Amino acid sequence: MRFLPATLLAVGALAGCSSGSKILTGTQTTVVVQYDGKDLTPAMQRATTYCGALGKQAALQGVSQNNGTSVATFNCA
C-alpha cells in the first residue's frame, strides 16, 4: 500500500478532466465532490472514476449545501 498516495494523485489528475465538479476530499471509503447544484451527473462521473481506481463502486450517500456550495458525498464500496 506504499503506492496508494501516488495512485490517488493520479486519480485526482484524471478526475480533473470532468467539468462542472471537483473533488474536495477523498479517502479509501468516501469521496466528497463539489458540483454546480443543478446537474449531479459530473459529480457522479468524478466519484465513479475515483472509486473505480480503488477497485470499488461509487454510491451516493447524500447531497448538501456548504456555505452556498453544493456538495455530494459518495461511499466507495
N, C-alpha and C positions, 0 to 999 in steps of 0.2 A: 504493500500500500504506500510505499515511498513516493510513487509517481502520481498519486491522487491529486495533489495540488496542481501539478502541471496539466493533468487531464482536465481539471475544472477550468483552468485558464483557457485551454484550447476550446472547451465548450463555450465559455463566455465569449470568445472571439467569434466563433461560428454563430452563436445566438445573436451577436451584434448585427448580423446581416438582416434580421427581420425588422421592418419598420413599424412604428406605432407602439412599440413596447420596449422595456428594458428590464433586466434582472436587477433587483435591489439587493437581495440576499439569496444565498443558496447553500444547502448542506447536502448530505447524502440522503436525507429523508424529506426535505422540504425545499421549495423554491418560491420566492415572492417576486412577482412581476408587476411593474408599473405599466398601465395602459391608458388609452385616451378616454376611458369611461363610457364609450359608445359601443365599440366593437371588441369583444373578448377574443376573437379569433387570433390576432397576432400574439396575444399573451399565451394562449393555449399552444400555439406553434412553438413559441420560445420554450415553454415548460416541457413540451414533448421532446424537443431537441436536448434540453438539459438533462432530463431524467433518462432519456434513451442512451445518452453517453455513459450513464451509470448502470446500464442494463436493466432499467426499471421503466415503468409506465407512469405518466403523469395523471393525477386525478384531482379535479378541482375540489378544494376544501371550502373556499368561500371568497367573496369579494367585499371590499370595504373602501371607505374614503379616509385618507390620512392627510390632514392639512390641505384639503382641496384636490388631492391627487388620488386617482383611482388605482387600487392595488388588488391583485388576485393572488391567492395563496394556493399552491398545489402541493399535494403529497406525492413523493416518488416511491412507488411500491412495486 
